[in-house]
Amino acid sequence: MNEKSVNEIIRMENISKSFPGVKALQDINFSVKPSTVHALIGENGAGKSTLIKVLMGVYGNKYEGKIFVEGKEVQIQGPQHAKGLGLLAIYQDIAMAPHLTVGENFFLGRLPVKGAAVNWKKVYEDTEKILNDLGIHVDVRKKLSDLTVAQQEMVSIAKAASEDAKLVIFDEPTALLTDEDTQMLFGIIRQLKARGIGIIYISHRLEELFEICDEVTVLKDGKYAGHKMISETNTDELVSMMVGRELSNMYDITHAEIGETALEVKNLTKNGVFEDISFQVHKGEILGMFGLVGSGRTEIVRTIFGAEKYDTGSVFVNGKDVKITKPTDAIDCGIGLLPENRREQGLCLHMSVKHNVNLASYDNISKADRINLTTERENAEKYKEAIRIKTPSLEQLVRNLSGGNQQKVVIGKWLCKKSDILIFDEPTVGVDVNAKREIYKLLEELIHQGNAVILISSYLPEVLGLSNRVCVFSEGRLVGEISEEEIRNTPSQELEKKAVLMASGIV
């Protein structure tokens, strides 16, 4: 058996993986040392997920190349085998049992017994000790589903740390976390690192790499694009390695002439969630929305879209008072929503790109209950090209696309429907730097065509950099607005500080 340096937890040599018509990985070399946070970055479709799946045994032995764990060559037969070798992955979609308690999740499949019964006292005491040691304070008897997304993620990480992990993989761990939760996560990662555990850190938020990572490997189009020590590189260099060229100012879009009011909300209230919300968005305008977790911003736009009910208030579209009680009412009014959770609320993952692009438009391309198949294909082809959806074919299932391309399919759906009021809720979560830039340019095109856009983002540089105005929400109330004049004339750090203070209810 071949031996490699035991100073590396894992080493992958000349890894190649193909799918029908696609060379996903080509001769990739990658290694992780103990007590090291090693970033793995690249555009959507660069091969990051495929490489991790090879390492975690998802494809069994259906790949080319060699894998070494602590110096010994292994053939990882499946995820359970990988886990037995001390390799664990924390994915963006938390793979735990939401209907069970925190303690039950920790001991799932290995519940301790006392006599003939489960030793529940040990389950909850041991779980609480593990969590407390990592600085995580939650009720271990609560169902996982009753915790916040951030708390669920911390519990998932703590569970991995308790299972004698040698290597932990974090896949977009901060995508839905607040700044405060992100710092807590970084604290846990540093504790894992201090225990000698190696970390693979996957993120599209490049600024995070310089705070938490030691080194970085870049993939591009399934190939190795380079390796750097974090202390010896910068964001511009990493972006150039990822996309093969330098990108200009990310948020440098040309704003359009502001037109008439497209959407107006007056005194909208959903008891216990948000109260007395009033705002307008005009044709040709990007209205930003910012708020911390629990601010109600997502619930507000879902209510405008008819996905949630409201108690009092009015919605006006192009000056007309409309009654929106379900999403089809909003769609008929020309409103499209790109939801925060695209996989569960924006796509039919088991259906093709072609079907998803046309999903909201079948009433327009059908007659006597028969779909015009020619128009269906033409629509899909048109928007595939227009927003550069990377897919082997229009028949490809959406679940097999990268996160960025899934996001583009949702956008394509609303462009195909010709919606003129578009709500983008966290449109760049899990999306690489180049796809982000493409989405920003798409926003620019939309407003110059006279569309009205509402942009929700937890990332302040993004929402301030792209919007004409920004509404700030706190605990279900609209607490203030940052004007276009302020955005254009105030230093970014000062503006970001103001927005956070407003969202925290301090000013």
Salt bridges, closest charged atoms under 4 A:
GLU8 OE2 - ARG11 NH2 2.69
GLU13 OE2 - LYS4 NZ 3.09
GLU70 OE1 - LYS166 NZ 3.16
ASP93 OD2 - ARG343 NE 3.59
GLU125 OE2 - LYS121 NZ 2.82
ASP126 OD2 - LYS122 NZ 2.74
ASP133 OD2 - LYS129 NZ 3.01
GLU163 OE2 - LYS83 NZ 3.67
GLU172 OE2 - HIS204 NE2 3.37
GLU208 OE2 - ARG205 NH1 3.92
ASP214 OD1 - LYS193 NZ 2.95
GLU215 OE2 - LYS33 NZ 2.98
GLU215 OE1 - HIS38 ND1 3.60
GLU215 OE1 - HIS227 NE2 2.68
ASP221 OD2 - LYS220 NZ 3.37
GLU237 OE2 - LYS228 NZ 3.27
GLU275 OE1 - ARG477 NH1 3.13
GLU285 OE1 - HIS282 ND1 2.98
GLU285 OE2 - ARG469 NE 2.67
GLU308 OE1 - LYS270 NZ 2.86
GLU308 OE2 - ARG302 NE 2.98
ASP329 OD1 - LYS326 NZ 3.17
ASP363 OD1 - LYS417 NZ 3.30
GLU376 OE1 - LYS354 NZ 3.93
GLU376 OE2 - HIS355 NE2 3.82
GLU381 OE2 - LYS384 NZ 4.00
GLU385 OE2 - LYS384 NZ 2.99
GLU395 OE2 - LYS354 NZ 3.11
GLU395 OE2 - ARG377 NH2 2.55
GLU426 OE2 - ARG297 NH2 3.13
GLU438 OE2 - ARG388 NE 3.48
GLU438 OE1 - LYS408 NZ 2.36
GLU444 OE1 - LYS441 NZ 2.64
GLU481 OE1 - ARG469 NH1 3.01
GLU486 OE2 - LYS498 NZ 2.43
